[in-house]
Amino acid sequence: MSLHKTLYFANNELERVLIEINIKRIDNEFDKREFMIDTGADRSAMSTTALSLCGYDLDWINANKTPHRAATADNKMLDAYIIRLPEINIGGFRAIKWPFLVY
């Protein structure tokens, strides 16, 4: 039995590597979203706009966020927070309570 899986990435015109993930919406359906792979990042990031497209409104975000100080690529600090989404699927793998940095 092999534990290896192959993920196929697509380059877009900006030369950013994207992967499709499925995010469980607030209504328990799944939305397909493209996420950029950033090997230098210490956390996956998502905007409040992306969260709202999945049905997570500001009330849900405020009830589920954890404050967090984050460093940018040029070492500037910013106030952000961590949100743990109920479930996402990445390349056939199921991730529960996956943390996203929200800015």
Secondary structure, 3 states (H helix, E strand, C coil): CCCCCCCCCEECCCCCEEEEEEEECCCCCEEEEEEECCCCCCCEEECHHHHHHCCCCHHHHHHHCEEEEEECCCCCEEEEEEEEEEEEEECCEEEEEEEEEEC
